[in-house]
Amino acid sequence: KGLGELIEELQPALFNIKRSAVVQDGAMKVVKTMRSQLEDLTIPIKKLVNSFEKAQCKTMTFIKTIKDDSDTFKILAPKMFEQGASMVKELTDMVDSIETKFKALLTYMKVPTATKSDQFFIEMLDDFFVPADKLASMDADEMKNIGKPMFLSGKTFTLYDLLVFWKVIPFAEKEAAQQDRVESIKPRTLKERVALEDGKLIRKGSVIMELPPKAKEKCTLRPCANGELVPCEDEEEEEEAPPPAKPTGGEGDRRASAEDVEHRQGIRAEGEVEAAKPSGKGGGKKG
């Protein structure tokens, strides 16, 4: 029970380690890499913060030139950047907290603080449970039944997988197929993260911005190619379709149509009669 709880608690860290089998010089070799490293987050986040601050400065400068206080962009932009600043701060605080906790973990484990995250998690954590040499030394049947589905499939291994790997219990095909191994988690799309409902911008089940009444009537938000949300005021308004013609076929409509036809026929007949009459000059009979 204690080992099972330990494996369950360590699953997020173990899932971050990717194992792959390669053949080098005719021999099988298992290579382990980190899906994402703590050190890889520092530079991109710094770039994100700098880009956000520049965009915010440019936008606020532009807003000062807008004289109309009811302008949609002037109303929405400051609130959007305020929300964005909060999210950026949340991200930077999270990374700072992770770095602090990781250094505390290294100190607790008596590991040099200069140790990188991939060295620690691969060499001290994953190799402890699943040594690369032992995994690579499996024969063809073991690799087919144990190695590939349990440790080389991109999924987390379970307590059952670990006990079979170390031959504490025998392999059982039925029980192995019933194991709940966590697969790769796909990132959610922008539409899944945010939505506009009744004038409120919804993200992850909570309201993060409520639009002003005027903006609700004449503005919606749309995602740009870079994932940002912007007002749709620059889009051309769709032309209203002409109202559909009233359907005909009722008794009153048929009566009106028939009267119209008779009226036209009467006008045409009168015209023909006028045309057939002889002209006044010498056209009459002599007495």
C-alpha positions in Angstrom: 0.0 0.0 0.0 2.8 2.5 0.9 4.6 1.8 -2.4 1.4 2.3 -4.4 0.7 5.6 -2.7 4.3 6.7 -3.4 3.9 5.8 -7.1 0.6 7.7 -7.3 2.1 10.8 -5.7 5.1 10.7 -8.0 3.1 10.2 -11.2 3.3 13.9 -12.4 7.1 13.8 -12.1 7.4 10.4 -13.6 5.0 11.3 -16.5 7.4 14.2 -17.4 10.1 11.6 -18.2 10.0 10.2 -21.7 11.6 6.8 -22.3 12.4 5.5 -25.8 14.2 2.4 -27.1 16.9 2.8 -29.8 19.3 0.4 -31.4 22.9 1.4 -31.3 25.7 -0.8 -32.7 23.3 -3.7 -32.8 22.4 -3.4 -29.1 19.2 -2.1 -27.5 19.5 1.1 -25.5 16.9 3.0 -23.5 17.2 6.8 -23.7 15.4 9.0 -21.1 14.6 12.7 -21.7 12.5 15.3 -19.9 9.3 16.4 -21.7 9.8 19.9 -20.1 12.5 21.2 -17.9 12.3 23.9 -15.3 15.3 25.7 -16.8 13.5 25.9 -20.1 10.7 28.1 -18.6 12.9 31.0 -17.5 13.8 32.7 -20.8 10.4 32.3 -22.5 8.6 33.7 -19.5 10.9 36.7 -19.3 10.2 37.3 -23.0 6.5 37.1 -22.4 6.7 39.6 -19.6 8.7 42.1 -21.7 6.3 41.7 -24.7 3.3 42.2 -22.5 4.7 45.3 -20.9 5.5 46.8 -24.4 2.1 46.0 -25.8 0.4 47.5 -22.7 2.4 50.7 -22.9 1.6 51.1 -26.7 -2.1 50.4 -26.1 -2.4 52.8 -23.2 -0.7 55.5 -25.2 -3.0 55.0 -28.1 -6.1 55.0 -25.9 -5.2 58.5 -24.7 -5.7 59.7 -28.2 -9.3 58.5 -28.4 -11.7 61.3 -27.4 -14.9 59.3 -27.5 -15.4 57.9 -24.0 -18.0 55.4 -25.3 -15.6 53.9 -27.8 -15.6 50.1 -27.4 -11.8 49.7 -27.6 -11.3 52.5 -25.0 -13.7 50.7 -22.7 -12.4 47.1 -23.1 -8.7 47.4 -23.6 -7.7 48.7 -20.1 -9.8 45.9 -18.4 -8.3 43.3 -20.7 -4.8 44.4 -20.0 -5.6 44.5 -16.3 -6.7 40.9 -16.4 -3.7 40.0 -18.5 -1.3 41.6 -16.0 -2.9 39.5 -13.3 -2.4 36.3 -15.3 1.2 37.2 -16.1 1.9 37.8 -12.4 0.3 34.5 -11.5 2.6 32.8 -14.0 5.8 34.4 -12.8 4.8 33.8 -9.2 4.2 30.1 -10.0 7.6 29.7 -11.6 9.3 31.5 -8.7 7.6 29.2 -6.3 8.6 26.1 -8.3 12.2 27.2 -8.3 12.2 27.8 -4.6 10.6 24.4 -3.8 13.0 22.6 -6.2 16.0 24.1 -4.4 14.6 23.2 -1.1 14.1 19.6 -2.4 17.8 19.5 -3.5 18.9 20.7 -0.1 16.7 18.1 1.7 18.1 15.3 -0.5 21.7 16.5 0.1 22.1 17.2 -3.6 24.2 20.1 -4.9 21.9 23.1 -5.6 23.6 23.5 -9.1 22.0 20.2 -10.2 19.6 20.6 -13.1 16.0 19.3 -13.0 16.6 16.7 -15.7 19.6 15.2 -13.9 17.7 15.0 -10.6 14.5 13.5 -11.9 16.0 11.1 -14.4 19.1 9.9 -12.5 17.8 10.0 -9.0 14.0 9.3 -9.5 13.2 7.4 -12.7 16.4 5.3 -12.7 15.6 4.3 -9.1 12.3 2.7 -10.2 13.1 1.7 -13.8 16.9 1.4 -14.5 17.6 2.0 -18.2 20.0 -0.9 -18.4 17.6 -3.4 -16.9 14.8 -2.2 -19.2 17.1 -2.5 -22.3 18.2 -6.1 -21.3 14.7 -7.6 -21.7 14.3 -10.4 -24.2 11.8 -10.1 -27.1 8.8 -11.5 -25.2 9.4 -9.4 -22.1 9.8 -6.3 -24.3 6.6 -7.1 -26.1 4.5 -7.8 -23.0 6.2 -5.6 -20.3 8.7 -3.1 -21.7 6.8 -1.4 -24.5 3.2 -1.3 -23.1 4.2 -0.4 -19.5 7.3 1.8 -19.8 7.9 2.8 -23.4 4.3 3.8 -24.4 4.4 7.4 -23.2 2.1 6.6 -20.3 2.7 6.4 -16.6 3.4 3.0 -15.1 1.4 1.6 -12.2 2.3 -0.4 -9.1 1.4 -3.6 -10.9 3.7 -2.7 -13.8 6.6 -2.1 -11.4 6.1 -5.3 -9.5 6.0 -7.3 -12.8 9.1 -5.4 -14.0 11.0 -6.5 -10.9 9.5 -10.0 -11.1 7.9 -9.7 -7.7 4.7 -11.1 -9.3 4.3 -13.0 -12.5 2.9 -11.3 -15.7 -0.8 -11.9 -16.4 -2.1 -10.6 -19.7 -5.7 -10.0 -18.4 -4.6 -8.1 -15.4 -2.0 -6.1 -17.4 -4.7 -5.0 -19.8 -6.9 -3.7 -17.0 -4.3 -1.2 -15.7 -5.2 2.4 -15.8 -2.2 4.1 -17.3 -2.3 7.9 -17.8 -1.9 8.9 -21.4 -0.5 12.2 -22.8 -2.7 15.2 -21.9 -3.6 17.3 -24.9 -3.7 21.1 -24.4 -7.1 22.7 -24.6 -7.9 25.0 -27.4 -8.7 28.6 -27.0 -12.5 27.9 -27.5 -12.3 25.4 -24.6 -10.5 27.8 -22.3 -12.6 30.9 -22.9 -16.1 31.7 -24.1 -18.4 34.8 -24.2 -21.8 34.2 -22.6 -24.3 37.0 -21.9 -21.7 39.7 -22.0 -19.3 37.8 -19.6 -15.9 36.4 -20.6 -15.8 32.9 -19.1 -12.6 31.0 -18.4 -12.3 27.7 -16.7 -15.7 27.9 -15.2 -15.3 31.3 -13.7 -16.1 34.9 -14.7 -12.9 36.9 -15.4 -14.5 40.0 -17.0 -17.9 41.5 -17.3 -18.4 43.8 -20.3 -20.1 47.3 -19.9 -23.8 47.4 -21.1 -23.0 49.4 -24.2 -20.3 47.0 -25.2 -22.6 44.0 -24.8 -24.9 45.4 -27.5 -22.3 46.3 -30.1 -19.3 44.2 -29.5 -18.1 40.6 -29.2 -14.7 39.2 -28.7 -12.8 37.0 -31.1 -9.5 35.1 -30.8 -6.6 36.4 -33.0 -4.1 34.0 -34.7 -1.8 34.5 -31.7 -4.5 33.5 -29.2 -5.3 36.9 -27.9 -8.9 38.1 -27.5 -9.8 41.4 -29.3 -13.0 43.2 -29.9 -14.7 42.7 -33.3 -15.4 46.4 -34.0 -13.0 46.4 -36.9 -14.9 43.7 -38.8 -17.4 44.7 -41.4 -20.9 44.5 -40.3 -23.0 42.0 -42.1 -25.7 43.4 -44.3 -29.1 42.7 -43.3 -30.9 40.3 -45.7 -34.0 41.7 -47.4 -37.2 40.6 -45.8 -38.6 37.5 -47.5 -41.5 37.9 -49.9 -44.9 37.1 -48.4 -46.1 33.7 -49.6 -49.0 33.7 -52.0 -51.6 31.1 -52.6 -54.4 32.2 -50.2 -58.0 32.8 -51.5 -57.7 36.6 -51.1 -54.4 36.6 -53.0 -55.8 34.5 -55.8 -58.8 36.9 -56.1 -56.5 39.9 -56.2 -54.3 38.3 -58.8 -57.3 37.5 -61.0 -58.7 41.0 -60.8 -55.3 42.4 -61.7 -55.1 40.2 -64.8 -58.7 41.3 -65.9 -57.7 44.9 -65.4 -54.7 44.5 -67.6 -56.6 42.6 -70.2 -59.2 45.4 -70.3 -56.6 48.1 -70.8 -55.0 46.1 -73.6 -58.4 45.6 -75.3 -59.3 49.3 -75.1 -55.9 50.1 -76.7 -56.6 47.7 -79.6 -60.0 49.2 -80.2 -58.6 52.8 -80.3 -56.0 51.7 -82.7 -58.5 50.1 -85.0 -60.7 53.2 -85.3 -60.3 55.1 -88.6 -58.9 58.6 -88.4 -61.2 61.6 -88.7 -59.9 62.8 -92.1 -62.2 61.3 -94.8 -62.6 58.1 -92.9 -66.5 58.4 -92.7 -69.1 57.2 -95.3 -70.6 59.7 -97.7 -74.3 60.5 -97.3 
